[in-house]
């Protein structure tokens, strides 16, 4: 376990709301008049968490390049979960298992944005290969806007083996790749499914693609050949959600 600084209003609020036992202390800017910072301070006191008013310069030094907005928190970062956690998550989801697989998304802003979309879509778990995983860094946490606290992130040693585990559990796997004629809008995305997104530059690895049950693409009739992976992830997740009859 390691400690890291959570920087900014939304990430600190998310940690206090969803995982307060790991928050060691909260630092706020002295004499801050920001109503949300004042609310965070009140919540930290209520939870019995150490609260320290400090100078703006101290926040900038500890927060690094991220915009602190007058508040940062020291957080015990938990280790990533591994594939041994998948069966219980799938069992709990039953016929509604909805898994997002990211095959090599290494940019922390993209991973954070994917986790934000996954949380909004009520995804069961996000699976990543351990050797190509960013982990929950302060940048990931900030970009996720609290999603990192809500969605189980599973780092697996062998992604193809984890996909076969999903298939053995009755989960149908669809990979996203531009090199196919099948549209994501023609796919049946109801029931237990996993959606596989490739890396920012190279897309899915060959073995990953070969392990998928289906491969589909997002139709792009305009002048672009691809989308940013976090944008594509949002498109695909919410097409699945539409098909699955989401009401909220």
WOCORZI-V116830 format. One record per backbone hydrogen bond with DSSP energy under -1.0 kcal/mol. NH is the residue of the N-H (numbers start at 1). CO is the residue of the C=O. If there is no record, write none. Layout:
nh->NH co->CO
nh->NH co->CO
This chain:
nh->2 co->77
nh->4 co->75
nh->6 co->73
nh->8 co->71
nh->12 co->8
nh->13 co->9
nh->14 co->10
nh->15 co->11
nh->16 co->12
nh->17 co->13
nh->18 co->14
nh->19 co->15
nh->22 co->19
nh->23 co->20
nh->24 co->74
nh->26 co->50
nh->27 co->72
nh->28 co->52
nh->29 co->70
nh->30 co->54
nh->32 co->29
nh->38 co->34
nh->39 co->35
nh->40 co->36
nh->41 co->37
nh->42 co->38
nh->43 co->39
nh->44 co->40
nh->45 co->41
nh->46 co->42
nh->47 co->43
nh->48 co->45
nh->49 co->44
nh->52 co->26
nh->54 co->28
nh->59 co->55
nh->60 co->56
nh->61 co->57
nh->62 co->58
nh->63 co->59
nh->64 co->60
nh->66 co->63
nh->71 co->68
nh->72 co->27
nh->73 co->6
nh->74 co->25
nh->75 co->4
nh->76 co->22
nh->77 co->2
nh->81 co->153
nh->85 co->82
nh->86 co->83
nh->89 co->85
nh->90 co->86
nh->91 co->87
nh->92 co->88
nh->93 co->89
nh->94 co->90
nh->96 co->93
nh->97 co->94
nh->99 co->193
nh->100 co->125
nh->101 co->195
nh->102 co->127
nh->103 co->197
nh->104 co->102
nh->106 co->104
nh->111 co->107
nh->112 co->108
nh->113 co->109
nh->114 co->110
nh->115 co->111
nh->116 co->112
nh->117 co->113
nh->118 co->114
nh->119 co->115
nh->120 co->116
nh->121 co->117
nh->122 co->119
nh->123 co->118
nh->124 co->98
nh->126 co->152
nh->127 co->100
nh->128 co->154
nh->130 co->156
nh->132 co->129
nh->133 co->130
nh->137 co->135
nh->141 co->137
nh->142 co->138
nh->143 co->139
nh->144 co->140
nh->145 co->142
nh->147 co->144
nh->149 co->146
nh->150 co->147
nh->151 co->147
nh->154 co->126
nh->155 co->81
nh->156 co->128
nh->162 co->158
nh->163 co->159
nh->164 co->160
nh->165 co->161
nh->166 co->162
nh->167 co->163
nh->168 co->164
nh->169 co->165
nh->170 co->167
nh->171 co->166
nh->172 co->192
nh->174 co->194
nh->175 co->214
nh->176 co->196
nh->177 co->216
nh->180 co->178
nh->184 co->217
nh->186 co->183
nh->187 co->184
nh->193 co->97
nh->194 co->172
nh->195 co->99
nh->196 co->174
nh->197 co->101
nh->199 co->203
nh->209 co->205
nh->210 co->206
nh->211 co->207
nh->212 co->209
nh->213 co->173
nh->214 co->173
nh->216 co->175
nh->217 co->182
nh->232 co->228
nh->233 co->229
nh->234 co->230
nh->235 co->231
nh->236 co->232
nh->237 co->233
nh->238 co->234
nh->239 co->235
nh->240 co->236
nh->241 co->237
nh->242 co->238
nh->243 co->239
nh->244 co->240
nh->245 co->242
nh->246 co->241
